Amino acid sequence: MAERNREGLLAAAEEFARWKHQHQFRRDGVTPYFTHPKAVMTILKDEFGVTDVDTLAAGLLHDTIEDTATDYDEVSERFGARVADTVACLTKDKRLPEARRERDYFAQLSRAPLAARLCKIADSLHNVRDSDKSHRPKAAKKAKKLLRLYKGTRGLERPMALLRAELQK
């Protein structure tokens, strides 16, 4: 993608995610779901210091394949293979039984490139922060699993420290 189009990519990803999630809500049934991918992108940019536009776009799009009528090809055509590959790494295979789906998903995350790992930690961090008392234990359990999975991974020191600090609150 031409350099002049890089900033346009982020705006297009935001618009696409807002459109794809337009009829979805967070657990409270009131908050538009789009607030979550937007928060993930903001965490990546403002707290993790990510400047790579493809990674930021993937943060905005991280739930589109899994939770909307969007497939890999559509993401790839609109935003490029690198963004689509990152989003695919963050997508569970809903065709599998739940136990196997979770096991395969964490195996997939263990092999994921740095961009996908950053997105996943930002996703988890926002889920912990946004959870009410009844859902926080589940979000915290998943976050702790990520901390174990990515322990010692170079390039994730700050994101991991922020996630650990959030869990200690």
C-alpha positions as CSV (number, residue, x, y, z in Angstrom):
1,M,0.0,0.0,0.0
2,A,1.4,3.4,-0.9
3,E,2.8,5.5,2.0
4,R,0.3,8.3,1.3
5,N,-2.5,5.8,2.0
6,R,-1.2,4.6,5.4
7,E,-3.1,7.2,7.5
8,G,-6.2,6.6,5.4
9,L,-5.9,2.9,6.3
10,L,-6.5,3.6,10.0
11,A,-9.5,5.9,9.3
12,A,-10.9,3.2,7.0
13,A,-10.4,0.5,9.6
14,E,-12.2,2.5,12.2
15,E,-15.1,3.2,9.9
16,F,-15.3,-0.5,8.8
17,A,-15.2,-1.8,12.4
18,R,-17.9,0.7,13.5
19,W,-20.1,-0.5,10.6
20,K,-19.5,-4.2,11.2
21,H,-20.2,-4.0,14.9
22,Q,-23.1,-1.5,14.6
23,H,-25.8,-3.8,16.0
24,Q,-23.6,-5.3,18.8
25,F,-23.3,-4.2,22.4
26,R,-21.0,-4.9,25.3
27,R,-22.1,-7.2,28.1
28,D,-24.1,-4.5,29.7
29,G,-26.5,-4.5,26.7
30,V,-26.2,-0.7,26.4
31,T,-22.6,0.3,25.4
32,P,-22.0,0.0,21.7
33,Y,-19.6,-2.9,21.0
34,F,-17.4,-0.6,18.8
35,T,-16.2,1.1,22.0
36,H,-14.1,-2.1,22.6
37,P,-12.1,-2.2,19.4
38,K,-11.6,1.5,19.6
39,A,-10.3,1.2,23.2
40,V,-7.9,-1.7,22.0
41,M,-6.5,0.6,19.3
42,T,-6.1,3.5,21.8
43,I,-4.3,1.2,24.3
44,L,-2.0,0.0,21.6
45,K,-1.2,3.6,20.5
46,D,-1.2,5.6,23.8
47,E,-0.1,3.0,26.4
48,F,2.0,0.5,24.5
49,G,3.5,3.1,22.2
50,V,2.6,1.3,18.9
51,T,3.1,3.5,15.8
52,D,2.7,0.8,13.1
53,V,-0.5,1.6,11.3
54,D,-1.1,-2.1,10.3
55,T,-1.0,-3.1,14.0
56,L,-3.3,-0.3,15.0
57,A,-5.7,-1.2,12.2
58,A,-5.6,-4.8,13.4
59,G,-6.5,-3.6,16.9
60,L,-9.6,-2.0,15.5
61,L,-10.5,-5.0,13.4
62,H,-9.5,-7.8,15.9
63,D,-13.1,-9.1,16.4
64,T,-14.5,-8.6,12.9
65,I,-13.8,-12.1,11.5
66,E,-14.8,-13.8,14.7
67,D,-17.9,-11.8,15.6
68,T,-19.3,-10.4,12.4
69,A,-20.2,-11.5,8.9
70,T,-16.6,-10.7,7.7
71,D,-14.1,-13.2,6.3
72,Y,-10.3,-13.1,5.9
73,D,-10.5,-12.2,2.2
74,E,-12.6,-9.1,2.9
75,V,-10.2,-7.8,5.5
76,S,-7.2,-8.6,3.2
77,E,-8.7,-6.9,0.2
78,R,-9.6,-3.8,2.1
79,F,-6.6,-3.5,4.5
80,G,-3.9,-5.8,3.2
81,A,-2.6,-9.3,4.0
82,R,-0.5,-8.1,7.0
83,V,-3.6,-6.7,8.8
84,A,-5.7,-9.7,7.8
85,D,-3.0,-12.2,9.0
86,T,-2.9,-10.4,12.4
87,V,-6.7,-10.4,12.7
88,A,-6.8,-14.1,11.7
89,C,-4.3,-14.9,14.5
90,L,-6.8,-13.3,16.9
91,T,-9.8,-15.3,15.6
92,K,-11.1,-18.5,17.3
93,D,-12.4,-21.3,15.1
94,K,-16.1,-21.4,16.1
95,R,-16.6,-24.6,14.2
96,L,-14.7,-26.5,16.9
97,P,-16.2,-27.7,20.2
98,E,-15.5,-25.1,22.9
99,A,-12.8,-27.0,24.9
100,R,-10.8,-27.7,21.7
101,R,-11.5,-24.2,20.4
102,E,-9.9,-22.6,23.4
103,R,-6.9,-25.0,23.4
104,D,-6.3,-24.4,19.7
105,Y,-6.7,-20.7,20.1
106,F,-4.0,-20.4,22.8
107,A,-1.7,-22.6,20.8
108,Q,-2.3,-20.2,17.9
109,L,-1.6,-17.2,20.1
110,S,1.7,-18.8,21.3
111,R,2.9,-18.9,17.6
112,A,1.5,-15.5,16.7
113,P,3.7,-12.6,15.5
114,L,4.5,-9.7,17.8
115,A,1.7,-7.5,16.3
116,A,-1.0,-10.1,17.1
117,R,0.5,-10.5,20.6
118,L,0.3,-6.8,21.2
119,C,-3.3,-6.7,20.0
120,K,-4.2,-9.6,22.2
121,I,-2.7,-8.1,25.4
122,A,-4.5,-4.8,24.6
123,D,-7.7,-6.7,24.1
124,S,-7.3,-8.5,27.4
125,L,-6.3,-5.3,29.3
126,H,-9.4,-3.5,28.1
127,N,-11.6,-6.5,29.0
128,V,-10.2,-6.6,32.5
129,R,-10.7,-2.8,32.9
130,D,-14.2,-2.9,31.4
131,S,-15.5,-5.9,33.4
132,D,-18.1,-5.5,36.1
133,K,-17.6,-7.5,39.3
134,S,-19.4,-10.6,38.0
135,H,-17.3,-10.9,34.9
136,R,-13.9,-9.7,36.2
137,P,-12.8,-13.1,37.5
138,K,-13.2,-14.6,34.0
139,A,-11.4,-11.7,32.3
140,A,-8.6,-11.9,35.0
141,K,-8.3,-15.7,34.4
142,K,-7.8,-15.2,30.7
143,A,-5.3,-12.3,31.3
144,K,-3.3,-14.5,33.7
145,K,-3.1,-17.2,31.1
146,L,-1.8,-14.7,28.6
147,L,0.8,-13.5,31.1
148,R,2.1,-17.1,31.5
149,L,2.0,-17.7,27.7
150,Y,4.0,-14.6,26.9
151,K,6.3,-14.5,29.9
152,G,9.8,-13.4,28.9
153,T,8.8,-12.4,25.3
154,R,11.0,-9.6,24.1
155,G,9.0,-6.5,23.0
156,L,6.1,-7.2,25.4
157,E,7.7,-5.9,28.6
158,R,5.6,-2.7,28.9
159,P,2.3,-4.3,27.8
160,M,2.8,-7.2,30.2
161,A,3.6,-4.9,33.1
162,L,0.5,-2.8,32.4
163,L,-1.7,-6.0,32.4
164,R,0.0,-7.3,35.6
165,A,-0.6,-3.9,37.3
166,E,-4.3,-3.9,36.2
167,L,-4.8,-7.4,37.7
168,Q,-3.3,-6.2,41.0
169,K,-6.0,-3.5,41.4
